[in-house]
Amino acid sequence: MLQQILVDMYIEPELLAELNEEQKQILFFKMREEQIRRWREREAQLEREEAARVKVKKGKTVSWMKGLDDDVWVWVMGEHPDDKPYDQICDEVMAERAALQAQREAEQLRAKKAAELEKRFSGLHLEPEQVVLSEQEVRQKEQRRAEEELKKLELEERRKAEEELRRLEQERKQQIYISLKEVQGSKHTREEEEDKDTHTYILCKCKLIFWMR
Protein backbone atom coordinates (compact mmCIF):
# COMPACT_ATOMS: atom_id res chain seq x y z
CA MET A 1 0.00 0.00 0.00
CA LEU A 2 2.81 2.41 0.85
CA GLN A 3 4.44 1.71 -2.50
CA GLN A 4 1.20 2.55 -4.33
CA ILE A 5 0.84 5.79 -2.39
CA LEU A 6 4.37 6.78 -3.34
CA VAL A 7 3.65 5.97 -6.99
CA ASP A 8 0.46 8.07 -7.04
CA MET A 9 1.74 10.63 -4.52
CA TYR A 10 -1.79 10.62 -3.12
CA ILE A 11 -3.60 9.04 -0.18
CA GLU A 12 -7.33 8.79 0.40
CA PRO A 13 -8.55 11.09 3.21
CA GLU A 14 -10.30 8.18 4.92
CA LEU A 15 -7.10 6.16 4.96
CA LEU A 16 -5.11 9.14 6.19
CA ALA A 17 -7.53 9.62 9.06
CA GLU A 18 -6.88 6.05 10.22
CA LEU A 19 -3.13 6.65 10.63
CA ASN A 20 -1.70 7.74 13.93
CA GLU A 21 0.57 10.75 14.22
CA GLU A 22 3.80 8.79 13.94
CA GLN A 23 2.61 6.98 10.82
CA LYS A 24 1.62 10.28 9.25
CA GLN A 25 5.06 11.69 9.92
CA ILE A 26 6.74 8.66 8.37
CA LEU A 27 4.45 8.86 5.33
CA PHE A 28 5.24 12.56 4.91
CA PHE A 29 8.95 11.84 5.06
CA LYS A 30 8.71 9.01 2.49
CA MET A 31 6.70 11.15 0.08
CA ARG A 32 9.27 13.92 0.38
CA GLU A 33 12.07 11.46 -0.39
CA GLU A 34 10.15 10.25 -3.45
CA GLN A 35 9.75 13.83 -4.69
CA ILE A 36 13.49 14.42 -4.41
CA ARG A 37 14.26 11.13 -6.18
CA ARG A 38 11.96 12.01 -9.09
CA TRP A 39 13.44 15.47 -9.35
CA ARG A 40 16.96 14.05 -9.55
CA GLU A 41 15.90 11.53 -12.20
CA ARG A 42 14.31 14.29 -14.24
CA GLU A 43 17.46 16.43 -14.02
CA ALA A 44 19.63 13.48 -15.10
CA GLN A 45 17.30 12.78 -18.04
CA LEU A 46 17.47 16.41 -19.18
CA GLU A 47 21.27 16.31 -19.03
CA ARG A 48 21.34 13.14 -21.15
CA GLU A 49 18.98 14.68 -23.71
CA GLU A 50 21.08 17.84 -23.88
CA ALA A 51 24.25 15.79 -24.40
CA ALA A 52 22.52 13.82 -27.17
CA ARG A 53 21.47 17.04 -28.91
CA VAL A 54 25.05 18.32 -28.79
CA LYS A 55 26.30 15.10 -30.42
CA VAL A 56 23.71 15.40 -33.19
CA LYS A 57 24.69 19.01 -33.87
CA LYS A 58 28.36 18.02 -34.28
CA GLY A 59 27.42 15.66 -37.11
CA LYS A 60 25.64 18.29 -39.22
CA THR A 61 26.89 19.31 -42.65
CA VAL A 62 26.41 22.47 -44.69
CA SER A 63 25.04 22.50 -48.23
CA TRP A 64 25.16 25.76 -50.20
CA MET A 65 22.13 27.12 -52.03
CA LYS A 66 22.57 27.12 -55.81
CA GLY A 67 21.55 29.89 -58.20
CA LEU A 68 20.09 29.67 -61.72
CA ASP A 69 23.59 29.22 -63.11
CA ASP A 70 24.06 26.20 -60.82
CA ASP A 71 26.75 28.11 -58.95
CA VAL A 72 26.70 29.09 -55.28
CA TRP A 73 23.96 31.68 -54.69
CA VAL A 74 25.40 34.99 -53.48
CA TRP A 75 23.58 37.89 -51.83
CA VAL A 76 25.24 41.30 -51.90
CA MET A 77 24.18 43.18 -48.79
CA GLY A 78 22.83 46.66 -49.47
CA GLU A 79 21.57 46.16 -53.03
CA HIS A 80 17.93 45.61 -52.03
CA PRO A 81 15.95 48.63 -50.72
CA ASP A 82 14.73 46.57 -47.76
CA ASP A 83 18.26 45.65 -46.65
CA LYS A 84 19.24 46.96 -43.24
CA PRO A 85 22.35 49.11 -42.82
CA TYR A 86 25.49 47.24 -41.83
CA ASP A 87 25.74 49.03 -38.48
CA GLN A 88 22.15 48.14 -37.62
CA ILE A 89 22.72 44.48 -38.45
CA CYS A 90 25.87 44.40 -36.32
CA ASP A 91 24.04 46.09 -33.46
CA GLU A 92 21.18 43.56 -33.60
CA VAL A 93 23.60 40.63 -33.74
CA MET A 94 25.56 41.91 -30.74
CA ALA A 95 22.35 42.51 -28.76
CA GLU A 96 21.16 38.98 -29.55
CA ARG A 97 24.51 37.45 -28.56
CA ALA A 98 24.50 39.40 -25.31
CA ALA A 99 20.95 38.29 -24.50
CA LEU A 100 21.67 34.62 -25.26
CA GLN A 101 24.89 34.52 -23.25
CA ALA A 102 23.27 36.31 -20.30
CA GLN A 103 20.33 33.91 -20.49
CA ARG A 104 22.62 30.86 -20.47
CA GLU A 105 24.53 32.17 -17.47
CA ALA A 106 21.26 32.95 -15.66
CA GLU A 107 19.93 29.44 -16.32
CA GLN A 108 23.09 27.94 -14.86
CA LEU A 109 22.78 30.12 -11.77
CA ARG A 110 19.07 29.30 -11.52
CA ALA A 111 19.72 25.56 -11.62
CA LYS A 112 22.48 25.89 -9.03
CA LYS A 113 20.27 27.98 -6.74
CA ALA A 114 17.35 25.56 -7.13
CA ALA A 115 19.58 22.65 -6.14
CA GLU A 116 20.81 24.56 -3.09
CA LEU A 117 17.25 25.39 -2.00
CA GLU A 118 16.10 21.83 -2.62
CA LYS A 119 18.96 20.50 -0.52
CA ARG A 120 18.35 23.10 2.17
CA PHE A 121 14.62 22.56 2.58
CA SER A 122 14.45 18.83 1.86
CA GLY A 123 15.87 18.07 5.31
CA LEU A 124 13.63 20.49 7.16
CA HIS A 125 10.70 18.28 8.15
CA LEU A 126 9.24 17.27 11.46
CA GLU A 127 10.77 14.05 12.73
CA PRO A 128 8.42 11.77 14.68
CA GLU A 129 10.55 12.00 17.81
CA GLN A 130 10.25 15.77 17.75
CA VAL A 131 6.49 15.66 18.27
CA VAL A 132 6.31 15.11 22.02
CA LEU A 133 3.27 17.15 23.04
CA SER A 134 0.69 15.30 25.05
CA GLU A 135 -2.56 16.25 23.34
CA GLN A 136 -3.18 15.11 19.79
CA GLU A 137 -4.97 18.28 18.67
CA VAL A 138 -2.12 20.47 19.85
CA ARG A 139 0.39 18.27 18.03
CA GLN A 140 -1.56 18.46 14.78
CA LYS A 141 -1.97 22.22 15.04
CA GLU A 142 1.72 22.77 15.70
CA GLN A 143 2.67 20.44 12.88
CA ARG A 144 0.46 22.26 10.38
CA ARG A 145 1.78 25.61 11.52
CA ALA A 146 5.38 24.47 11.17
CA GLU A 147 4.75 23.03 7.70
CA GLU A 148 3.03 26.24 6.57
CA GLU A 149 5.86 28.38 7.89
CA LEU A 150 8.40 26.16 6.20
CA LYS A 151 6.54 26.36 2.91
CA LYS A 152 6.28 30.16 3.14
CA LEU A 153 9.98 30.40 3.87
CA GLU A 154 10.84 28.20 0.90
CA LEU A 155 8.60 30.19 -1.46
CA GLU A 156 10.07 33.47 -0.25
CA GLU A 157 13.61 32.19 -0.74
CA ARG A 158 12.79 31.03 -4.24
CA ARG A 159 11.15 34.38 -5.08
CA LYS A 160 14.17 36.33 -3.88
CA ALA A 161 16.53 34.02 -5.75
CA GLU A 162 14.56 34.44 -8.98
CA GLU A 163 14.54 38.24 -8.66
CA GLU A 164 18.28 38.29 -8.05
CA LEU A 165 18.89 36.02 -11.05
CA ARG A 166 16.81 38.25 -13.32
CA ARG A 167 18.69 41.32 -12.13
CA LEU A 168 22.04 39.63 -12.74
CA GLU A 169 20.89 38.45 -16.17
CA GLN A 170 19.99 42.01 -17.23
CA GLU A 171 23.28 43.39 -15.90
CA ARG A 172 25.27 40.68 -17.65
CA LYS A 173 23.38 41.24 -20.89
CA GLN A 174 24.25 44.95 -20.81
CA GLN A 175 27.91 44.22 -19.98
CA ILE A 176 28.28 41.77 -22.87
CA TYR A 177 26.55 44.16 -25.27
CA ILE A 178 28.82 47.07 -24.28
CA SER A 179 31.91 44.85 -24.65
CA LEU A 180 30.87 43.76 -28.14
CA LYS A 181 30.19 47.37 -29.11
CA GLU A 182 33.66 48.39 -27.94
CA VAL A 183 35.28 45.62 -29.98
CA GLN A 184 33.25 46.64 -33.04
CA GLY A 185 34.18 50.31 -32.52
CA SER A 186 37.88 49.47 -32.28
CA LYS A 187 37.66 47.50 -35.50
CA HIS A 188 36.01 50.41 -37.32
CA THR A 189 38.66 52.82 -35.99
CA ARG A 190 41.48 50.61 -37.28
CA GLU A 191 39.80 50.29 -40.68
CA GLU A 192 39.36 54.07 -40.92
CA GLU A 193 43.02 54.65 -40.03
CA GLU A 194 44.14 52.12 -42.63
CA ASP A 195 41.94 53.78 -45.28
CA LYS A 196 43.35 57.19 -44.32
CA ASP A 197 46.96 55.95 -44.59
CA THR A 198 46.23 54.39 -47.96
CA HIS A 199 44.63 57.60 -49.23
CA THR A 200 47.61 59.68 -48.02
CA TYR A 201 50.07 57.33 -49.73
CA ILE A 202 48.22 57.49 -53.04
CA LEU A 203 47.96 61.29 -52.85
CA CYS A 204 51.71 61.66 -52.18
CA LYS A 205 52.56 59.33 -55.03
CA CYS A 206 50.37 61.31 -57.42
CA LYS A 207 52.05 64.58 -56.39
CA LEU A 208 55.49 63.05 -56.92
CA ILE A 209 54.58 61.87 -60.41
CA PHE A 210 53.18 65.29 -61.25
CA TRP A 211 56.34 67.03 -59.98
CA MET A 212 58.62 64.68 -61.98
CA ARG A 213 56.74 65.60 -65.14
HELIX and SHEET records of a PDB file:
HELIX    1   1 LEU A    2  ASP A    8  1                                   7    
HELIX    2   2 PRO A   13  GLU A   18  1                                   6    
HELIX    3   3 GLU A   21  LYS A   58  1                                  38    
HELIX    4   4 TYR A   86  SER A  122  1                                  37    
HELIX    5   5 PRO A  128  GLN A  130  5                                   3    
HELIX    6   6 GLN A  136  MET A  212  1                                  77    
END                                                                             
